[in-house]
Amino acid sequence: MTLPPQSPYVIIGAGIHGLSTAYHLALQLKNTGRGTGEDIVVLEKSGICAGATGIACGVIRNNYFQPAMRELMAHSVNIWESDPETYSYHPVGYMQISCESDA
């Protein structure tokens, strides 16, 4: 892939913060009629989520007690599952054991 000679939007880092910024910027541009997001450039020295994001804990969970966190995580998982290859999302599953009151 070749870099464009210039871009109005350059994001440094393809970790969770950089990709989230690019994603939400693209949505905002589209929703306000100011573009499609195709002119957003994300620069990364190695690979998507190759740094701290990819090794932070390796777990995406959606079993939070607070309703707001449950909704946020369910939304995030839906986005990741919408394009696992692009987001480097590799669901492998896990088992959690907890008391009945936590169910």
Buried (B, 14 or more C-beta within 10 A) or exposed (E): EEEEEEEEBBBEBBBBEBBEBBBEBBEEBEEEEEBEBEBBBBEBEEEBBBBEBBEEEEEEEEEEEEEEEEEEBEEBBEEBEEEEEEBBBEEEEEEEEEEEEEE
